[in-house]
Amino acid sequence: MKNILLATMLFALSGCLGMPKSVEPVDNFELSKYLGTWYEIARLDHSFERGLSDVTAQYSLRDDGGVSVLNRGYDTKNDKWREAQGKAFFVNSADEGYLKVSFFGPFYGSYIVFELDKDNYSYAFISGPNHDYLWLLSRTPTVSHEVIEKFKQMSTERGFNTDGLIYVDFTHSTGIQ
């Protein structure tokens, strides 16, 4: 747990509230529909999730109007669950998919929802502050081939290196409480 928290802190320290020029957050974002559990389907590799499978993110409303974030994954090397607790707030307005997230004190990084299944919020494409951070999230541990292809196409068009994508394995119990 110590390693994931340290790595998360380093990400937060190195993060910023910028976004890649080619990425635009979705509009008409509805936080109430976004809250709940999301499964990480694909991501670009980074130190704070390296070696993790069965990765989920749980979002819930905070008393101060922000969002509580609980990221959880299974460390296959050490055979145990790891988690990081954070908080997120809207950067501009509550109907824009552009948030700042922190896992360590006053240091925030960008969380940009640039594509979203607006009908039932079944999948979301997420960017960080630059082209090094990219995620495909889903309400279920699997998605259709069409969603994966759309994710790869839209991400490539925005300058992300999709050849480096890691597809998350869900072989353990998700540990969701």
C-alpha positions as CSV (number, residue, x, y, z in Angstrom):
1,M,0.0,0.0,0.0
2,K,2.9,2.3,0.8
3,N,4.2,2.0,-2.8
4,I,0.9,2.9,-4.5
5,L,0.4,5.8,-2.2
6,L,3.9,7.1,-2.8
7,A,3.5,6.7,-6.6
8,T,0.1,8.5,-6.4
9,M,1.6,11.3,-4.5
10,L,4.4,11.7,-7.1
11,F,1.7,11.7,-9.9
12,A,-0.2,14.4,-8.0
13,L,3.0,16.5,-7.5
14,S,3.9,16.2,-11.2
15,G,0.4,16.7,-12.4
16,C,-1.2,20.0,-13.5
17,L,-4.5,21.3,-14.5
18,G,-3.7,21.5,-18.2
19,M,-4.9,19.2,-20.9
20,P,-3.6,18.2,-24.3
21,K,-4.5,20.7,-26.9
22,S,-6.3,18.1,-28.9
23,V,-8.6,17.0,-26.0
24,E,-11.8,18.7,-25.1
25,P,-14.0,17.8,-22.1
26,V,-17.6,16.6,-22.8
27,D,-20.3,19.1,-22.1
28,N,-23.7,18.4,-20.5
29,F,-21.9,16.2,-18.0
30,E,-24.1,14.9,-15.2
31,L,-22.2,14.0,-12.0
32,S,-25.2,12.1,-10.5
33,K,-25.1,9.7,-13.5
34,Y,-21.3,9.4,-13.3
35,L,-21.1,8.4,-9.6
36,G,-20.6,4.8,-8.7
37,T,-18.2,2.1,-9.7
38,W,-16.2,2.0,-12.9
39,Y,-13.9,-0.7,-14.2
40,E,-10.6,0.2,-15.8
41,I,-10.6,-1.6,-19.2
42,A,-7.4,-0.1,-20.7
43,R,-4.8,2.4,-19.7
44,L,-1.4,3.7,-20.7
45,D,1.3,2.4,-18.3
46,H,2.4,4.6,-15.4
47,S,4.2,3.9,-12.1
48,F,1.2,4.2,-9.8
49,E,-0.8,1.4,-11.4
50,R,2.1,-0.7,-12.7
51,G,1.4,-4.4,-12.1
52,L,-2.2,-3.9,-11.0
53,S,-5.1,-6.0,-12.3
54,D,-8.8,-5.8,-11.4
55,V,-8.6,-2.0,-11.2
56,T,-11.8,-0.1,-10.2
57,A,-12.6,3.4,-9.4
58,Q,-15.5,4.3,-7.1
59,Y,-16.9,7.8,-7.1
60,S,-19.3,9.2,-4.5
61,L,-20.5,12.7,-3.6
62,R,-18.7,14.5,-0.8
63,D,-20.4,16.8,1.7
64,D,-18.5,19.8,0.3
65,G,-19.9,19.2,-3.2
66,G,-16.7,17.5,-4.4
67,V,-16.3,13.8,-5.4
68,S,-14.7,11.2,-3.2
69,V,-12.4,8.9,-5.3
70,L,-11.4,5.3,-4.3
71,N,-9.1,3.6,-6.7
72,R,-8.5,-0.1,-6.1
73,G,-6.4,-2.7,-7.8
74,Y,-4.9,-6.1,-7.3
75,D,-1.1,-6.2,-7.0
76,T,-0.3,-9.5,-8.8
77,K,3.4,-9.5,-7.7
78,N,2.7,-9.1,-4.0
79,D,-0.7,-11.0,-4.1
80,K,-2.7,-8.3,-2.3
81,W,-5.1,-5.4,-2.9
82,R,-3.9,-1.8,-3.1
83,E,-6.0,1.3,-2.9
84,A,-5.7,5.1,-2.9
85,Q,-8.3,7.5,-1.6
86,G,-8.6,10.9,-3.2
87,K,-10.9,13.8,-4.0
88,A,-12.0,15.6,-7.1
89,F,-13.6,19.0,-7.9
90,F,-14.9,20.6,-11.1
91,V,-12.4,23.0,-12.7
92,N,-14.8,25.2,-14.6
93,S,-18.5,24.2,-14.3
94,A,-20.4,21.2,-13.0
95,D,-21.7,20.4,-16.5
96,E,-18.3,20.0,-18.0
97,G,-16.3,16.8,-17.8
98,Y,-13.2,18.5,-16.5
99,L,-12.2,17.9,-12.9
100,K,-9.1,18.2,-10.8
101,V,-8.2,15.2,-8.7
102,S,-5.9,14.9,-5.7
103,F,-4.5,12.0,-3.8
104,F,-2.2,14.2,-1.8
105,G,-3.0,17.4,-0.1
106,P,-3.3,20.5,-2.2
107,F,-1.7,19.0,-5.3
108,Y,-4.1,18.3,-8.2
109,G,-3.9,16.7,-11.6
110,S,-6.4,16.9,-14.5
111,Y,-9.1,14.4,-15.0
112,I,-10.7,15.0,-18.4
113,V,-13.7,13.0,-19.7
114,F,-13.4,13.5,-23.4
115,E,-15.9,10.9,-24.5
116,L,-18.9,9.4,-22.7
117,D,-21.8,7.2,-23.5
118,K,-24.3,10.0,-22.7
119,D,-27.4,7.7,-22.9
120,N,-26.5,5.4,-19.9
121,Y,-23.0,6.4,-19.0
122,S,-21.7,2.8,-19.7
123,Y,-18.2,3.9,-20.8
124,A,-15.9,6.9,-20.5
125,F,-12.6,7.9,-22.1
126,I,-10.4,9.8,-19.7
127,S,-7.2,11.9,-20.2
128,G,-4.8,13.4,-17.8
129,P,-2.9,16.6,-18.2
130,N,-0.8,15.3,-21.1
131,H,-0.6,12.4,-23.5
132,D,1.0,10.2,-20.9
133,Y,-2.3,9.5,-19.1
134,L,-5.2,7.8,-20.8
135,W,-7.9,5.4,-19.5
136,L,-11.0,3.6,-20.8
137,L,-13.5,3.0,-18.0
138,S,-16.7,1.0,-18.1
139,R,-19.5,0.1,-15.8
140,T,-18.7,-3.6,-16.5
141,P,-15.4,-5.5,-16.6
142,T,-15.8,-6.0,-20.3
143,V,-16.8,-3.8,-23.3
144,S,-17.6,-4.5,-26.9
145,H,-15.0,-4.6,-29.6
146,E,-16.7,-1.5,-31.1
147,V,-16.1,0.5,-27.9
148,I,-12.4,-0.5,-27.8
149,E,-12.0,0.4,-31.4
150,K,-13.7,3.8,-30.9
151,F,-11.5,4.4,-27.9
152,K,-8.3,3.6,-29.9
153,Q,-9.4,5.7,-32.8
154,M,-10.4,8.8,-30.8
155,S,-7.3,8.6,-28.7
156,T,-5.0,8.2,-31.7
157,E,-6.7,11.2,-33.3
158,R,-5.9,13.2,-30.2
159,G,-2.2,12.3,-30.2
160,F,-2.1,9.4,-27.7
161,N,0.1,6.4,-28.4
162,T,-2.4,3.6,-28.3
163,D,0.2,1.0,-29.2
164,G,1.2,1.3,-25.5
165,L,-2.2,0.4,-24.1
166,I,-2.5,-2.1,-21.3
167,Y,-5.7,-4.1,-21.2
168,V,-6.7,-4.8,-17.6
169,D,-7.2,-8.4,-16.5
170,F,-10.1,-9.2,-14.2
171,T,-9.3,-12.6,-12.8
172,H,-9.6,-11.9,-9.1
173,S,-12.6,-10.9,-7.1
174,T,-13.0,-7.1,-7.6
175,G,-12.9,-6.6,-3.8
176,I,-15.7,-4.0,-4.2
177,Q,-17.4,-3.5,-0.9
